[in-house]
Structures are given as C-alpha cells and as structure tokens.
C-alpha cells in the first residue's frame, strides 16, 4: 500500500468550515469593496423594479391607443388593464415558486445574469406588440425572468452583506431600485402623449428598460460568487479563495488589521423542498406566505393602479400622469429612511408600522378629489409602501437557511404574485361597482391582516447572524 498516497492532504487541515466562512464575512467593516458588491446588486435592482413597475404608467396610454380596455369584460376578461397586470404576475408566480431553486442549485452569480438577460429581451418584445394577446404573452414571459431575478438578488445581497449592515444593504438596494419610479413616471409624462419617430410613447417607456443589457457585462464580472453559498455546497476551497481576496482588499482599504472572527456560526443542512415543512422553518413559511398574500394588495394596489384610479376619479390623463410623476419622486425616500434606521429598529416593527400608515393614508387618498391632498397622501403612500418593501425583502431572506434561501424566499414570495393576479381583477371589479373608495377599503382590510400576522407571529431578526436566525 502506498502510504504517501493514502495520507491526507495537509492543506485540507487549513481550510475553514462553512460556519467559519460565515463568521469571517460578518466581521468585515463597511469599506469600498463591501459597498461595491452591494451597489452592483442595487444596479440590477434598479432595472428589475423599472421593468416590474412600468405597467402602471403605460396602462392609461395602452387604453387610449385601443390596445387594452380600462375595465374588464367579465371578472376574468383578457383585454383589460387587469389582464395585462395579471399576465406579468402569472409569470412572476412561475418564476418564484418553480424556478427559485435555480439560484440555490447553480449559484447566485450565474442565475442573476441569466435572468437579467431573459427579462430584458422579453420586454423588448412587449414594446413591439399591437394587440392584447401578444402584449400579455410577452409580459408573462418577462415575469418569469423577473421572478427568478427577484429572489436571486435577495439571497445574494443577504449573503454578501455582514450582519451589522444587512438592513443598510437592503435599504440601499431598494432606494436605488425605487429611483426607477420617478424616472418611469417622468418618461411616461414626457413620452406618452407623443409619438417620437412615429412610435407610440408608451413603447419608448418600455424600451428604455432594455438599457439593462448594457450593464450585464459589468454586473457579471464585477461580482464574486457568494462565499456562503459556495461553502454550503461543499466548495470550501473556492469560498476561502474568494473571501480571502475580499478580506485582503478590505484590510487595505481600512488601513488596519481586520477584527478577529466570532465563533463559527451553526450551518443548517436544510436544502430540499421537504425541509420547508420541518420546524421551525414550517412556521416561518406559513407566516410569510400569509403576509405576502395580503401585502401586495396595498403595494401593487397603489403602484399599479394609481394613474388609472386618478383618471377614474375624474382627473384627465395628462394631469394624472403629472400628479403621478410628482408622487413618484418620493419612491426612494422610504428605503433612504431605512438606510439610517434599518439596523437600529427591529425589522418586524418597521413592517407593522408601515402597514398601519398605508391603511390610514390609503383611506384618505381614496376619499378625496382635492388635488393637494391627493398629492400629499400619494407621497405618504409611496414612502410607507417602500419602507415596508425594503424591510420585508430583507426580513424574508433572513428567516431561511443558505441551502434553501432562494427556494424558500421564492416559495413564500410566489403567493404575493398569485395574490396580485386575483387582486388585480378584484380591484378592476371594485373600481367599476364601488369606485375608488371601495378599492381603498379593500386595501385597508389587507393591511390590517399584514399587521396582525407579523406582529403576532414574526420572529425578531435585526443584528443577528444570518445562520443563527435561520436556525
């Protein structure tokens, strides 16, 4: 027997465990290298939210051009604004519930890039359509890519950020992402009434999102794979090499030795779909599924419908887009507030408080036709909706183990996509039979369920190690 060949590789003794990799990440100070990864992911978030949210701003123009109808023939008609929104969220549902596992299996970096290419190409096709059927088909295809991207960015960001700045990282990502809202709204205000180069203005708003393609190379090569994911997959040497390079840059930037890592964090072996139904993960899956079903009624009930609701309340289309553009300027404010407070205040209470304020402001918004009050309540709804958004996106990624983080977050998030499909038709129906006030009563009831669910059953997460929360 060859004793030398049977002897273990002495280098193997030097490799860290997966728990030590996580502890090393959590002790990194917030230097340029750490923020660079966060900002690159945030750039991806910008184009993701642009493509996700432009529906509301082009819907009135699609109605005016005859491609869609404002109201829906029957409850589930396929030619109205509701069907356009439902097509997107049907794709999002498929992307999150069936394809969320891709990032857990093939890596955060690869799936981040592929899904970005997918929905960019699909949205170019959206802008080329002339009828409701083609429009809805390509919006569905786009939604699949967006769904995968959404859960991938969340998992990627939670794993790259040290524990002391996870809240700031998600707030930064969402703030940059929501900068897309005033840009979409401004482009719609400028372009929708026009036909530049003979093309309807709404098409130019859609095509502008394809600028994401120019960032694909930068995003692909500027981001390392998640060391936490690599370690969980047993690729310890590669995780160690990537993390060592990051540590060297961070140490050089900080000008002093890095602090000693804390004790190794416990690593969950959960990694399969059946592991979602084992305590304590099962309770979290149920809580976040209920939360996601109802939170989207408030968020997308406002974001996707506000121009249409204003027109329904007697505000003509140009003035509606003007109001919407001004309201949209507040989109990054909620996450920016979270940037300064996100790691100081427990995230579950930020979610509960934001939902309560959405409930109050929504009822006022739905009851008034007075211009200044519309704008004031619209600004407040924009701020509180987006404060809740940044908080829960961080929250639901923190609750689950690395081995099934994208799959679990995708599963619970998928119920929000399904919720929007049905709530879009419900809102369209309520708008027809009960007016704008009836729509906002529906939204208020949903926010009450959100508050009760998270306040009573949501665990605390702020300032805790990612692996310790998920265990």
N, C-alpha and C positions, 0 to 999 in steps of 0.2 A: 504493500500500500504506500502511495506517495504521501508522506506526512506533510510535506510542504504544500502540496495541492489541497490537502484537506484542512489546513489551518485557516481560520477565518481571516478575512482582510482586515488588517489593523486599522485602516481608515474608517471602517464601519463603526468602530467604537467612538469616533469623533463626531458622528452625525447626531444631530439633535432629534428629539422626539417631536411629534406633531404638537404636543402641548407646549414644548419649549419654543417652537416656532411662533405660536400664538402669543406667548408671554413676551417674546422679543419684539413683536410688532406693537404690542400695547404700550411699550415703554418708549417708543420713538417720539421725540419732540416734533412740534409742528414747524418743520423747515420747508424750504422751497421744493425739495424733492417730494415730500408728502403732499404738499398742496398742488404740485404739478399733476400728479395722478388724479387727484380729486377734480381739478379743473378740466382735464381732458375728458373725464367721465361726464362732467357737467355740460361740456360742449355737445356730447351725444344726447344728453337730456334736453338741451335746447331744441334740437331738431325733432326729437321724439315728441315733445309737447307741441311743437309747431304743427306737426302732421296730425297729432291727436285732436287739436283744438280748432283747426281752421274751419271745421264743419259749420259751427255756429255763425261764422262771419260770411260764409259764401251762401248759406241756405237762403236768405232773402233774395239774392241775385238769381239763384237757381229757380226759385219760384217765379220771379219776374220774367225770366227768359223762357219759361214754359217747360223746363226740364223736369221740375218737381211741382207738386201742389202743396199749398200751405197746410191744409187739413188732409186727413187720411180718409179715403173712401172705405167705410167699414173700420173695424177695430184694427185689423192687420193688413191694410192695403199696402201695395208695393210701389206706389208712385208719389207718396208724400214725403215731407221732410223727415217724418218719423222713420220711414223705411231706410232713408239714407243714413241716419244715425244708427239704426238697428243693424245695418249691414256691417258698419265699422265694428260695432261691439260684438257682433257674432264672430267676426274674425278674431277680435281680442280674446273672446272666451276660448276659442280653439287654441290660440297661441299660448295662453296662460295655463289652461288646465291640461292640455295634451302635450304641449311642447316645452313646458317649463323645465322638464328633466334634462333637456339637451345641455344646458349650461352646467348642470351637476355632472353630466357624463363626459362632455367634450371640452369643458373648460370655459371660464368666463370670457377670456380674450377672443377666442375663435367665434363663439356664438354672438358676442357683442358686435363683431364686424359683419358677420354674415347677415344677421337680422337687419342691420342698418342698410346694407345694400338692397335687401329684399323689399323693405317698405319704401325706399327711395324710388326704385324702378316702378313699383305698383302705383305710387302717387303720380308719376308722370303719365301713366295710363289713365288715371282718374281724370286728369286735366284734358284728355283728348276725347272724352265721351260726349255724346249728344242726346242720350236718352236715359231714362231712369234705370233700365235694366243694366246697361253697361256700367253706368256710374256705380250702382250698388255692388255689382260683381267685383269690380276692381277695388272698391272701398273695403270689401270683405277680405280680399287678398292682402291688401295693405294692413288691415287689422291683425292678421296672423303674425306678420313680422313685428308689428308694434308690441303685441302681447309678449312675444319672446324677449324683445329688447327691454321691456319694462322690468321684468323680473330679473333679467341678467344684470342690468345696471344696478339694481338694488342690492343684489348679492355681492357683486364686485365691489361696490362702494363700502358696504358694511365690513368687508374683509380687509380692504386696503387701509381703512382709517383706524388709528389707535383708539382705544376705548375712551380716552379723555376728550376726544374731539369728534366722535361719531355724530352727535347732534349737529355740530357745526358743519360737518361734511355734507350731511343730507340737506341742511338749510341752504348751504352754498349751492349745491346741485339744483335744488328746486328754485332758488332765486334766479339763477342763470337760466334755467329752463323756462320759468314764467316770464322772463323778459321777452319771450316769443309772443306773448299775448298782446302787448301793445303794438308790437311790430305787425302781427297778423291784422289786428284791428285797424291800424294806420294804413296798411296796404289796401285793406278792403275799402276803407273810407275814400282813398285816393283812386283806386282802380276799378271798383265795382260799377260806378256809374259810367265808365268809359269803355272803349274797345281799342286799346293800343295795338297798332299793326293789324287791325281787323279781327283780333281775338277778343272774346268776352273778357272783361276784367277779372271775373272770378277764376278764370283759367290761369291767369298770371299769379294770382294769390297761391294757387295750388302748386304751380311750377316753381315758385320761389323756394319751397321746401326742399326741392331737389338739390339745392346747394350743399346739402349734407354729403353728397358724393365727393365734393372737393376736400372734405375733411377725413374721408375714410383712410387714406394713406397715413396721415398724421396720427389719427387715433389708433390705427392698427400697430404702428411701430413705436409709438410713444408710451405705450402701456405695457408693463410686465404682466405675466400671468399671476394670479393670486397665490402667494405662498401658502396661505391657509388651505386653499383648495388642493394644491399640489401635495401638501403634507397629508391631507385626509385621503388622497388617492394612493398613498404609499410612495410617492415620488419625492422622498425626503431630500436626496442629494440636490435635485433641481431646485426645490424650495429653498434649501440652505444657500445655494449659489446666488439665487435672485435676491434673497433677503440680505445676504452679506454685502452685495453690491449696493443695495439701498442704504444699509447701515453705514457703509463707508462714505457715501455721499452726504448723508445726514450729519454724520460726525464732523466732516469737513465744513459743512455749512454752519453748524452750531458753534464751531471753534472750541469744543471741549468734549471730553470722553462721554460716551452715552451712559446713562444710568444703568445699573445692573438690572437684568430682567427679574420680574417677580417669579414666584413658583410656577411650575408648569400648570397650564390650565387643563381641566378634565375634558377629554375629547369623546364625544358621543359616537358610537358605532352605527347609529341610525343612518340608513342610506337608501332604503327601499320604500315603495309606496305603502306597504303594510305597516311600516314604522310610524306612519302618521296617526295610527289608531291605537298606539300604546301610550299609557300615561307617562309623563304629564303632557306629552305633545298633543294627545287627542283633545283635551280640554281647550288648548290654545287654537287648534284647528277649528273647533266649533265656534268659539268666541269670535275669532277673526272672520269666519265665514258669515256669521250673522251681522257683524259690524259692516263688512263690505257690501252686503246686500242693500243695506239702508244708507250708508254714507254717500253712495253715488247719486241717490235721489236728490240730495242737496247740492252736491258739487256739480254734476252734469245737468241737473235741472236748471241751474243758473247758467253755467258756462255755455252749454249747447243751445239754450233757448232764449237768452236774454234779448237779442235783436228781434227775434220773431215775437216774443211777448210784448215788447215795446210797440211794434207795429200793430199787434192785436189790440193794444190799448189806445190806438188812435194816433200814435206817433209816426209820421211819414218816414219812408225808408232812409232817406239821406240823413235826417235828424237822428233817427235811431242809431245809425252807424256812427254819427258824431258823438252821441251820448256814450255808446259802447266803447269808442276809442278812448274817451276821457276816463271812463271806469277802468279800462284795461291798464292804464298807467299804474294802477295800484297793485297789479298782479305780483310783482316781486317783493312787495312790502311785507307780506306775511312771513315768507321764509327769511327775509332780512332781519325781522324781529327775532325769529328763531335762531339766527346766527349768533346773536348776543345772549340769548336766554336759553337756547336749546339744551345745553349741558348743565344748566343750573336748576331748571324746573323739571320735575318728573314728567316724562312724555305722555303718560296716560291722562294726566290732568290737563295738559295743553289740548289734547283731543276732546275731552269732555267740555272744557270751557269754550273752545271754538265752535263746537256743535250747538251749544246753547245760544251763542251770539248769532249764529246763522239762523236759528229758529226765530229769534226776535226780529232781526233785520229783514228777513225774508217776508214775514207777515206785513211789515210796514211797506216794503217795496211793492208787494202785490196789491196794497190797498190805496196807493196814491197815483195820481196822474200829474202831480205838481213837479215840474222839471228839476228844480234844485234838490228836492227831497229824493227824487228818483236817483239823481247822481250821487247824493250823499249815501243813501242806503246801498246803492250799487257798489260804491267804493268800499263800504264796510263789508259787504258780502264777499267781494273779491279778496279782501285782506284775510278775513276769517276762514274762508274756504281754503285758501292756500296755506294758511298757518296749520290748519288741520291736515292738509295734504302732506306737507313736509314731515309732520310729526308721525303720521301713521305709516308713511313709507319707510321711515327708519324703524318704527316700532315692530312692524310685522316681519322685517328681516331679522331683527334681533331675537325674536322668540324661538327660532328654529335652528337645529344643528347644521354645521357646514356641509355634511354629507347629503343633506336633502333640503338645504336652504332655498335654492331656486325652485325646486319641485313643490315644497310646502307653501312658499310665498305665492307661487303661481296658482296652486290649487285654491287657496283662500281668496286670492285676488280675482280669480276667474268668476266668482259669484258676483262680484261687482260688475263685471262685463255683462253677465247674464241679466243682472238687475236692470242695467241701462237699456238693454234690448226691450224689456217689457215696460219699464217705466217711461220710455220714450213714447210708446203707443198710449199709455195711460195719460201722460201729460197732454198729448195731442187731443185725446178724447175729452179730458177735463177742460182744456182750453176752449173746446167747442161748446160744451154743455154748461160749464160753471165759470168760465172766464179766467182771467189772470189770478184773481183772488183764490179761486178753487185750486189752482196749481200750487200756490204757495202754502195753502193749508195742508196739502199733501206732503210738501217738502218739510213743513214744521213737524208733522207726525213722525216722519222718518228720522229727523234729528233727535227727537225725544227717545226713540229706540236706541240710537247710537250712544247717547249719553248714558242711558241705563246699562247697556251692555258693557261698556268699557269701565265705567265707574264701579260696577259690582264685581266684575269677573276678570278684568285686565290685570296682569301682573306688573310689578314695577321693574324698570329696566335701566334707568339713567345711571351712568357712571360705573356700570358693572362690566366685567369681562364678557365678551361675546359668548365664549364657550360655557361660562358659568350660568348665564341667563338661559341658554338653550337646554341646559341640563336640569 
